[in-house]
Amino acid sequence: MARAGLTAERLTRAAAELADEGGVEAVTVAALARRFGVREASLYSHLRNARDLRTRVAVLSLAELADRVADAVAGRAGRDALVAFASAYRDYAKRHPGRYAAMQVWMDRETAERSAAGRHSEMTRAILRGYGLPEPAETDAVRMLHSTFHGYVSLETAGGFRHSPRDVDASWARTLDALDGALRNWPPE
């Protein structure tokens, strides 16, 4: 450990870099060992296996994204908060595609509860309070927003919008306008 300065945090950050460089599938114990010039066995005192490593990248990425979103929405409300949240989300996913993909890995309940996933939900609900949605409409709206953000970003980063001359940023702006309109005019149950 001492010769390479290995820590669980350092390994997790290096694994996050691997994910951004080659996709979440590139995050393996063997690849990480090669990056540090050590034997795989020397990493097992810091992590259990490749699944544990990918989960650590997911937890790190959720925290990074939550911090960025929190900074973006600070002091904003309503449509401004919605646009800030969505834009921070999209920007993170585009800048860190492997980390973003890692956030989609399955986590056990305990790990998910310790992660920043709850912060994402709380920030989304805070934005929605500006629209005055009661439950269960608020929960439905949380799901709609996250589905829309994730769907758009996933299609965009996979090249799904390349076939159209319409600028993806213009479509993104219109999507956010449509979401704002839907939230302001939420249908009664």
N, C-alpha and C positions, 0 to 999 in steps of 0.2 A: 504494500500500500504506500509506504513512504516514498519509494523511488519514483512512482508515477504521480503521487499526490492525489490518488483517487478518493473520491467521496461520492456518496449517493447523489448529491446535488450536481456535482461536476459531471457525473455519468449521465444524469438526466438531461442536462443542458446539451451535452454532446449528442445524445440520442435525438433531441429535438432538432439539432442542426442536420443530423443524418436524415430525419424525416423530411425536412424542407428540401434537402438536396436530391433525395431519391424516392420519396414517398414513404408512407408509414410502413410498408412492407420491407423497406431497407433497414428498419430498426431491428437489428438482431444483436445478440450477445457477441457473436463472432465479428460482426462489422465494428462494433464498439471496441472490442479488444484490439482489432487491427488499427483503429484510429489512435489508440493510446500506446500501441506497440507492446502489449502485454498478452499473456495467455488468458484464454477465456476463464479458466478456473479462478484466476485472481479477481474476477469481477463478482463472483458468487458470494463473497463476503459482504457485498453492498446491495445485491439484488437477487431475487429468487430465480427468474427465468426471463425469456423474451416477453412473455405476457405481462409480467410485473414491470418490465422496462417500458413497454408501450403504455401501460396504465399510468406510470409516472409521467410520461410525456403528455398524456391527456390531462392529468391534474395540473401540471405546469401550464399548459396551454389555456386551460379554462381560467386559471388565475390571471395570466397575462391579458387575455381578452377582457375579463371582468374589469381589470384595472383601466384598460384603454376606454372601455365603454363608460365607466364611472367618470373618468376625466372628461369625456366628450359630452355627457349629459348634465354635468354639474351646472346648476343655475338655470337650466332650461325646463320648459314645460310644453305640453301639447305637441303640436306638429314639429316645433323646433327640437324637442327632446326625441321624438320619433326619428326624425331625419339624422340627428347626431348619433343615436344608438345604431341605427341601420348602417350608416356610413362607416362608423368605427368597426362594426362587425365585418362588413364587406372588405374594408381595407386590410384588416388583420388576416382574413382568409386568403386574400390575394398575395399578401406579403409573405405569409407563412403557410403555404398549402399543405405541407406535411403535418405541421402542428394542428392545423384546422382539421385535417382528416383524422388525426389521432383523437380529437375530441369526440369522435363518433364511435369509438370503441366501447364495448359493453364494460360497465363497472359494477361490482357488487354494491349493494345498497349502502353499506358502511363507508366505502371509499367515496361513493357519489355524495353522500351526506357531508363528508369531510372536505370535499372539493368545493370549488367556487361555482358549481352548477346552481346552487341555491341563490347566489348573488345575482346571477343572470335573470332568474325568475323574479326575484324581488325588484330588480331595476325595471324589468318589463312591466310589472304590476304598478310600479311607481309612475311610469309614463302613462299607463292606462287610467290611473286615477284622474288625470287631467281630462279624460273623456267621459268620466262619470258612469262607467259601466258597472252594474251590480253583478254579483255572482248569479248564475254560472256563466254569464256573458263574458266576464273578465277572463275566466279560464279558457273559454273558447277563443277569445282574442289573443291571449298569450300563445296558444297553439298556432293560430293563424299567422301571427307575426313571425314566429320562429320557423314555421314551415316555409313561409314566403322567403325570408332571408336565406335560409339554408338552400332552398331550391334554386333561387336565382344565382347565388354564389357558386353552387355546385355545377350548374349548367354553364355559367360563364367561364369558370376555371377549366372546365373540360372542353371548352371550345364550341359549346352548343349554340352560340349566337353568331358564329362566324359567317353563316350562310346569308345573313341579312345586311343590307347596307345601313340600316338604322343604327346609330351610335348606341352602344350599350349603356353609356352614362345617361343619355336622354331617356332610354327605356327605364332605367333605374329610377330616375327622377319621377317619371310618370307612375311607376309602380308605387312609390312612396306617396304621391298625391292620391292615388286610388285607395291605399291603405288608410290614409288620413280621412278621406271621405267616408270610407266604410265604418271607421271607428266613430266618427261624428254622427253617423246615421245608422247606428246599429239597429237591426230589426228586433222588435219585441218578440218575446218567446210565446 
